[in-house]
Amino acid sequence: MKRKIIKIDEEKCNGCGLCIPNCPEGALQIIDGKVRLVSDLYCDGLGACIGHCPVDAISIEEREAEVYDERKVMANIVRQGKNVIKAHLKHLKGHNQIKYLNEALDYLKENSIIV
């Protein structure tokens, strides 16, 4: 499937990790001293991480990528606590991602997680 997803310029990335806390979906990790996109499944392509990169190493591109999976993202996010859950829901709502927002809320309800 072709969709928007982040791209990290390895030459520019200094591995500072400032983008990582701004990706509650869990799509980014520092590996071998550089920030890496660890799974297309977790990147929603909305770019919340972009503005936190001090060296402008992150951009959005349109390319073939695995389909974003809100349920897998939520399984990752709930382990991070209620504040991260709230931030993720606000992020989805702010970007008018109603389909994903409803999937996230359904996941919370199905798993008896109250926020």
C-alpha positions in Angstrom: 0.0 0.0 0.0 1.3 3.5 -0.9 0.9 5.9 2.0 2.6 8.8 3.9 5.3 7.7 6.3 8.3 9.4 7.9 11.8 9.2 6.4 14.9 9.7 8.5 18.0 11.0 6.8 20.8 9.0 8.4 23.5 11.4 7.4 21.8 14.3 9.2 20.6 12.3 12.2 22.9 12.8 15.2 21.1 10.2 17.4 20.0 12.7 20.0 16.6 11.0 20.4 14.5 14.1 20.9 12.0 12.8 18.4 11.4 9.6 20.3 9.2 10.9 23.1 7.1 12.7 20.5 6.2 9.4 18.8 3.9 7.7 21.3 3.1 5.1 18.7 6.5 3.6 19.3 7.7 3.7 15.7 11.2 5.1 16.6 14.2 3.7 18.4 17.9 4.6 18.6 19.8 1.7 17.0 23.5 1.9 16.3 23.6 5.6 17.3 20.9 6.7 14.9 17.1 7.0 15.2 15.4 4.4 13.1 11.9 3.7 12.0 11.4 0.2 13.5 8.1 -0.6 12.0 5.8 0.8 9.3 2.9 -0.7 11.3 3.5 1.9 14.0 4.1 5.1 11.9 0.8 7.0 11.4 2.5 9.3 8.9 1.3 12.5 10.7 4.8 13.6 11.6 4.5 14.5 15.3 8.2 13.8 15.6 9.3 16.2 12.9 9.3 19.4 14.8 11.4 18.0 17.6 14.4 17.1 15.4 17.1 19.8 15.9 18.9 18.8 12.7 16.0 18.5 10.3 16.6 14.8 9.7 13.0 13.7 9.6 10.6 14.3 6.7 7.4 12.7 5.3 7.4 10.8 2.1 4.8 8.8 0.2 6.0 5.2 -0.4 5.0 1.6 -0.3 4.6 0.7 3.4 2.8 -1.8 5.6 -0.6 -0.6 6.6 -0.7 1.4 9.9 -2.2 -0.7 12.6 -4.0 1.3 15.4 -4.6 -1.8 17.5 -0.9 -2.7 17.6 -0.1 0.9 18.3 -2.6 0.9 21.2 -1.1 -2.3 22.6 2.2 -0.5 22.7 0.9 2.8 24.0 -1.1 1.4 27.0 2.1 0.1 28.5 3.4 3.7 28.6 0.6 4.9 30.9 -2.5 7.2 30.9 -0.7 10.4 29.9 0.7 8.8 26.8 -2.7 7.4 25.9 -4.3 10.8 26.4 -1.6 12.4 24.2 -2.1 9.9 21.5 -5.9 10.3 21.5 -5.4 14.1 21.3 -2.9 13.7 18.5 -5.4 11.6 16.5 -8.2 14.0 17.2 -6.1 17.0 16.3 -5.3 15.5 12.9 -8.9 14.6 12.3 -8.1 10.9 12.2 -11.5 9.8 13.3 -11.2 6.3 12.0 -8.1 5.7 14.1 -9.5 7.6 17.1 -12.5 5.3 17.1 -10.3 2.2 16.8 -8.2 3.4 19.7 -11.3 4.1 21.8 -12.7 0.7 20.9 -9.4 -0.9 22.0 -9.5 0.9 25.3 -13.1 -0.2 25.9 -12.5 -3.8 24.9 -9.6 -4.0 27.3 -11.4 -2.2 30.2 -8.9 0.7 30.2 -10.3 3.9 31.6 -8.6 7.2 30.7 
